[in-house]
Amino acid sequence: MKSFEKYFMNKQYARVEELSDKLAEIDPLIDWDVFRPIIREMYDNHTEKGGRPNIDEIVMMKMLVLQSWYGLSDPELERQANDRISFHKFLGFPERIPDRSTVWAFRERLIDTGKDEKIWEELQRQIDSKGLKVKEGVIQDATFITSDPGHKKADEPREPTAKTRRSKDGEWTTKNKKSYFGYKLHTKMDIDHQLIREIETSPASLHDSQIDLTKPGEVNYRDRGYFGGKCKGYNATMNRATRGHPLNIREKLRNKRITRKRAPGERPYAVIKNIFHSGHVKVTTTLRTHTKNIFTCFSYNLLQLKTIQNKNTT
């Protein structure tokens, strides 16, 4: 019976494939099975919460990729994963689709065990193994990931027992006379392949210059917001005029050169916000937002790997 069902679903999917399926294009770009032992380690314990998950580890991981790719809430992810044949295909036609509670619990366990970071590290290892290492330099930048502030005053803490969606860790900040509440996504993207290599998540009020994602030896191109900030690599930060010290012609020309290098750095944020619709989160802590950001940037890198593949075949 199950083989007949799978045959029928494959036949149904063939119609979708004729129209082009982006998920089917990104699926073979990385080795998913390598992530299995990373996830499995979360369940290898002898407590009452131990034991293997009832659903395949890669299905669970791919559910979070689908959620990030399409900007879905947990309930909407469950609905669409049961409804869309392209989602079924991407998940490998599992016998059972994880429900919203299972997805939430899986994401929480990733956070508690730090396996979300291990998943990100494995993705970077696979990227490097494809010969896509950082060579020319990196671009560091940051963008706001907004959250729900609720109805209380900005400086009034949210009570731990409050049953509201108001963010626990989000903070207010102002940029260009516009107020934002929530978090910041800090990214380091390589210039060579426009892949995100490092990320960090902070409250929105933290100044960009307080985060340094570079490694020794890397050329780090940054805008004026990082002026005066630390840099472990070669500091290619734009100069900023200060009181009594206007920029001279040499500094202005240097800024123009850095601007040209930095220009591609805005693309990930355009994809994250305009295509993935992940510029706003409903989760309530920095850790939860960071895990969301990891899978959003994971999805962006899959999209970019496909772009690189298309360029190499033309």
C-alpha positions as CSV (number, residue, x, y, z in Angstrom):
1,M,0.0,0.0,0.0
2,K,2.8,2.4,0.9
3,S,4.7,1.8,-2.3
4,F,1.5,2.6,-4.2
5,E,1.0,5.8,-2.3
6,K,4.6,6.8,-3.0
7,Y,4.2,6.0,-6.7
8,F,1.1,8.1,-6.9
9,M,2.7,11.1,-5.1
10,N,5.8,10.9,-7.4
11,K,3.4,10.9,-10.4
12,Q,1.6,14.0,-9.0
13,Y,4.9,15.7,-8.3
14,A,6.1,15.2,-11.9
15,R,3.6,17.8,-13.0
16,V,5.1,20.3,-10.5
17,E,8.6,19.4,-11.6
18,E,7.7,20.4,-15.2
19,L,7.0,23.9,-14.0
20,S,10.3,24.1,-12.1
21,D,10.8,23.4,-8.4
22,K,13.3,25.5,-6.5
23,L,13.4,23.1,-3.6
24,A,14.3,20.2,-5.9
25,E,17.2,22.3,-7.3
26,I,18.7,23.1,-3.9
27,D,18.2,19.6,-2.4
28,P,21.3,17.9,-4.0
29,L,23.6,20.9,-3.3
30,I,24.7,19.6,0.1
31,D,25.1,16.2,1.8
32,W,22.1,16.2,4.2
33,D,23.0,12.8,5.8
34,V,26.1,14.3,7.4
35,F,23.9,16.4,9.6
36,R,22.1,13.2,10.9
37,P,24.7,12.3,13.6
38,I,24.8,15.9,14.8
39,I,21.1,15.9,15.4
40,R,21.0,12.3,16.8
41,E,23.4,13.3,19.5
42,M,20.7,15.4,21.1
43,Y,18.7,12.3,21.9
44,D,21.5,10.0,23.0
45,N,20.8,10.2,26.8
46,H,19.2,8.1,29.5
47,T,16.8,10.6,31.0
48,E,13.1,10.5,30.6
49,K,13.4,13.0,27.8
50,G,15.9,10.9,26.0
51,G,15.5,8.4,23.1
52,R,15.4,8.9,19.4
53,P,12.8,11.2,17.8
54,N,9.8,9.6,16.2
55,I,10.5,11.4,13.0
56,D,13.7,11.2,10.8
57,E,16.3,13.7,11.9
58,I,16.8,15.1,8.4
59,V,13.0,15.6,8.0
60,M,13.0,17.7,11.1
61,M,16.0,19.8,9.9
62,K,14.4,20.3,6.5
63,M,11.2,21.4,8.1
64,L,13.2,24.3,9.6
65,V,14.7,25.1,6.2
66,L,11.2,25.2,4.7
67,Q,10.1,27.4,7.5
68,S,12.9,29.9,6.9
69,W,12.6,29.7,3.1
70,Y,8.9,30.6,3.1
71,G,8.7,32.7,6.2
72,L,6.2,30.4,7.9
73,S,4.9,30.2,11.4
74,D,4.9,26.8,13.1
75,P,1.1,26.2,12.4
76,E,1.4,27.4,8.8
77,L,4.5,25.2,8.3
78,E,2.5,22.2,9.5
79,R,-0.4,23.0,7.2
80,Q,1.7,23.7,4.1
81,A,4.0,20.7,4.7
82,N,0.8,18.5,4.6
83,D,-0.7,20.3,1.6
84,R,2.1,21.0,-0.9
85,I,3.5,18.2,-3.0
86,S,6.8,20.1,-3.5
87,F,7.2,20.1,0.3
88,H,6.5,16.4,0.5
89,K,9.1,15.8,-2.2
90,F,11.8,17.9,-0.4
91,L,11.1,16.0,2.8
92,G,11.5,12.7,1.0
93,F,7.8,11.7,1.2
94,P,7.8,10.8,4.9
95,E,5.1,8.7,6.3
96,R,4.2,11.4,8.8
97,I,4.7,15.2,8.7
98,P,5.8,16.7,12.0
99,D,3.2,18.8,13.7
100,R,3.7,22.3,15.1
101,S,4.5,21.1,18.6
102,T,7.1,18.7,17.4
103,V,8.8,21.4,15.3
104,W,8.8,23.8,18.3
105,A,10.2,21.1,20.6
106,F,12.9,20.2,18.1
107,R,14.0,23.9,17.7
108,E,14.1,24.3,21.5
109,R,16.3,21.2,21.8
110,L,18.7,22.6,19.2
111,I,19.0,25.8,21.2
112,D,19.5,23.9,24.6
113,T,22.2,21.6,23.2
114,G,23.9,24.2,20.9
115,K,23.5,21.8,17.9
116,D,22.2,24.7,15.8
117,E,25.7,26.1,15.9
118,K,27.1,22.6,14.9
119,I,24.7,22.5,12.0
120,W,26.0,25.9,10.8
121,E,29.7,24.7,11.2
122,E,29.0,21.6,9.1
123,L,27.4,23.7,6.4
124,Q,30.6,25.9,6.3
125,R,32.8,22.8,6.2
126,Q,30.8,21.5,3.2
127,I,31.1,24.9,1.5
128,D,34.9,25.0,2.0
129,S,35.1,21.4,0.7
130,K,33.6,22.6,-2.6
131,G,36.6,24.9,-3.1
132,L,34.6,28.0,-2.1
133,K,37.0,29.3,0.6
134,V,37.4,33.0,1.5
135,K,40.2,34.5,-0.6
136,E,39.7,38.1,-1.5
137,G,38.1,39.3,1.7
138,V,34.9,39.6,3.7
139,I,32.1,42.1,4.2
140,Q,30.6,42.6,7.7
141,D,27.3,44.3,8.1
142,A,24.1,44.2,10.2
143,T,20.4,44.5,9.8
144,F,17.4,44.8,12.1
145,I,15.2,41.8,12.7
146,T,12.2,43.3,14.3
147,S,10.0,41.7,17.0
148,D,6.7,42.5,18.7
149,P,7.1,45.1,21.5
150,G,3.7,44.6,23.0
151,H,1.8,47.5,24.7
152,K,4.0,48.2,27.6
153,K,6.5,51.0,27.8
154,A,9.9,50.4,26.1
155,D,11.8,50.5,29.3
156,E,9.4,48.3,31.3
157,P,10.7,44.7,31.5
158,R,8.5,41.8,30.4
159,E,7.6,39.6,33.3
160,P,8.8,36.0,33.0
161,T,5.3,34.6,33.5
162,A,3.6,37.0,31.1
163,K,1.5,35.2,28.5
164,T,2.1,37.5,25.6
165,R,4.1,37.5,22.5
166,R,6.1,40.6,23.6
167,S,9.8,40.0,23.2
168,K,11.8,39.2,26.4
169,D,15.2,40.3,25.1
170,G,14.3,42.7,22.3
171,E,15.3,46.3,22.7
172,W,14.4,49.7,21.1
173,T,16.8,51.7,19.0
174,T,16.7,54.5,16.5
175,K,18.4,54.8,13.2
176,N,17.9,57.7,10.7
177,K,15.1,59.0,13.0
178,K,13.2,55.8,12.7
179,S,12.6,53.5,15.7
180,Y,13.1,49.7,15.7
181,F,12.3,47.1,18.3
182,G,13.8,43.7,18.4
183,Y,17.2,42.4,17.4
184,K,20.1,42.7,15.0
185,L,21.5,40.1,12.7
186,H,25.2,40.5,12.2
187,T,26.8,38.7,9.2
188,K,30.1,38.2,7.6
189,M,29.9,37.5,3.8
190,D,32.8,36.5,1.6
191,I,33.4,38.8,-1.4
192,D,34.5,35.9,-3.7
193,H,31.2,33.9,-3.6
194,Q,28.8,36.1,-1.6
195,L,28.2,33.3,0.9
196,I,27.4,34.1,4.6
197,R,30.3,32.7,6.6
198,E,29.6,33.9,10.2
199,I,26.6,35.3,12.0
200,E,25.7,36.7,15.4
201,T,22.4,37.9,16.9
202,S,22.2,40.7,19.4
203,P,19.5,43.1,20.8
204,A,18.8,45.9,18.4
205,S,20.4,48.6,20.6
206,L,23.9,47.0,20.5
207,H,26.1,49.2,18.2
208,D,27.5,47.5,15.1
209,S,31.1,48.2,16.1
210,Q,30.8,46.0,19.2
211,I,30.7,42.8,17.1
212,D,33.7,41.6,15.2
213,L,33.3,38.5,13.1
214,T,36.6,38.5,11.3
215,K,39.5,36.1,11.6
216,P,43.2,37.1,11.7
217,G,44.4,37.6,8.2
218,E,41.0,38.4,6.6
219,V,40.5,41.8,4.9
220,N,37.3,43.1,6.5
221,Y,35.3,45.7,4.5
222,R,32.9,47.7,6.8
223,D,30.9,50.9,6.6
224,R,31.2,54.0,8.8
225,G,29.2,52.4,11.6
226,Y,32.2,50.3,12.5
227,F,34.6,53.3,12.6
228,G,36.8,53.0,15.7
229,G,35.6,49.4,16.4
230,K,37.9,46.4,16.9
231,C,39.0,44.2,14.0
232,K,41.0,41.0,14.3
233,G,41.7,41.0,10.6
234,Y,42.9,43.7,8.2
235,N,40.7,46.7,9.0
236,A,39.2,48.0,5.8
237,T,36.6,50.2,7.6
238,M,35.3,53.4,6.0
239,N,36.6,56.6,7.6
240,R,34.2,58.9,9.3
241,A,34.5,62.7,9.7
242,T,34.7,63.8,13.4
243,R,34.4,67.2,14.9
244,G,37.3,69.3,13.8
245,H,38.6,66.6,11.5
246,P,36.9,66.5,8.1
247,L,37.8,63.8,5.7
248,N,40.6,64.7,3.3
249,I,40.6,63.7,-0.4
250,R,42.7,60.6,0.2
251,E,40.2,59.3,2.8
252,K,37.2,60.1,0.6
253,L,38.8,58.1,-2.3
254,R,39.5,55.2,0.1
255,N,35.8,55.3,1.2
256,K,34.7,55.1,-2.4
257,R,36.9,52.0,-3.0
258,I,35.5,50.3,0.1
259,T,31.9,51.2,-0.9
260,R,32.4,49.4,-4.2
261,K,33.7,46.3,-2.4
262,R,30.9,46.5,0.1
263,A,28.1,46.8,-2.4
264,P,27.2,43.1,-2.6
265,G,26.9,42.9,1.1
266,E,23.3,44.2,1.0
267,R,22.1,41.3,-1.1
268,P,21.7,38.7,1.7
269,Y,19.4,41.1,3.6
270,A,17.3,41.8,0.5
271,V,16.8,38.0,0.1
272,I,16.2,37.4,3.8
273,K,13.6,40.2,4.0
274,N,12.0,40.3,0.6
275,I,12.1,36.7,-0.5
276,F,12.2,34.7,2.7
277,H,10.1,37.3,4.6
278,S,12.2,36.7,7.7
279,G,12.8,40.3,8.8
280,H,10.3,40.0,11.6
281,V,10.2,37.2,14.2
282,K,7.5,36.1,16.6
283,V,9.9,34.3,19.0
284,T,10.7,36.1,22.3
285,T,14.4,35.6,23.2
286,T,17.8,36.3,21.6
287,L,18.6,32.6,21.6
288,R,15.4,31.7,19.7
289,T,15.9,34.5,17.3
290,H,19.5,33.4,16.7
291,T,18.4,29.9,15.8
292,K,15.8,31.3,13.4
293,N,18.6,33.5,11.9
294,I,20.9,30.4,11.5
295,F,18.3,28.6,9.4
296,T,17.5,31.8,7.4
297,C,21.2,32.2,6.6
298,F,21.5,28.5,5.9
299,S,18.6,28.9,3.4
300,Y,20.3,31.9,1.8
301,N,23.5,30.0,1.4
302,L,21.6,27.2,-0.4
303,L,20.1,29.7,-2.7
304,Q,23.6,31.3,-3.4
305,L,25.1,27.8,-4.0
306,K,22.5,27.3,-6.7
307,T,23.4,30.7,-8.2
308,I,27.1,29.7,-8.2
309,Q,26.3,26.4,-9.8
310,N,24.3,28.1,-12.5
311,K,27.1,30.5,-13.3
312,N,29.6,27.7,-13.6
313,T,27.4,25.8,-16.1
314,T,26.9,28.7,-18.4
